[in-house]
Amino acid sequence: MPKAVPAFEVTCPCCGAVLKVDAETKGVIAHTAPVRPKTFNDIEEAARALKEQDSRRESVFRQSVEAQKHSSDLLEKKFQEAMKRAKETPDTGKPLRDFDLD
């Protein structure tokens, strides 16, 4: 008669959860979630954090709106610069390929 192998516990290195694994079936038979500390100590602190988050979000939104307003000007300047470079260095014929060098 084979001896029964007891289940063993493994701690997850990522989240700290404790998994109880059955040795015979190699399956998880129990899971204990790690204890997470409270994010905020009181309501006032949570409200303050939400207000800061709102103001940060609003600032990022304003910056993206300004960038979008000026993006057409930037693209036009980039296009003009590329056209100028293309005129300065005219096409010299077919480009060499690796295959042509053999």
Disulfide bonds with the S-S distance in Angstrom:
none
